[in-house]
């Protein structure tokens, strides 16, 4: 194959490709739900059940990992139905925000939706997954800057790591990640981690 034809084929492939993260272990989606309460917009949060193996007791948004060949919005709506019992018919999906790629290689796509025809007190959330739900007025986030603390991640290897094959061996200067962790304190609730990062991004982007 001539070089010119090969280059044209490469160009066509790249022009039609939607960029994706190279290293991604799994795909997840979450739903940020807005409610109107006393003529003010509120954002809903869940407190994860204490018996869950993954992040028990943490404050989060309804959502989870993709199943089968779901689209991100299908994942977000299914998880919202499972966790909160809110049907997609009650959610006016406003759109998707920027996605997150976590240090663990999980790609998270947040969606924003407005809930109508159901009051907070009438939400039949699943006790298997959620201990409680609560809302925070958007005005709180607009008026409150999050605290910033840092999490430092160092490389960890096992005995079979082939140090002899890299320059410097065990003394190789591996990069150490410095990850900013955001914290909001709303009443008795600590909103932090990925949930706080998504919240801050969405609030600053939309409001």
Secondary structure, DSSP 8 states (H G I E B T S, - for coil): --HHHHHHHHHHHHHT-----SS-SEEEEEEEEEEEETTEEEEEEEEE-TT-SSSTT-EE-EEEE--TT--HHHHHHHHHHHHH---GGGEEEEEE---EE-TTSEEEEEEEEEE-S--GGG----TTTEEEEEEEEHHHHHH---EEEEEEE-----TT--GGGSTTGGG-----EEEEEEEEEETTEEEEHHHHHHHHHHHHHH-
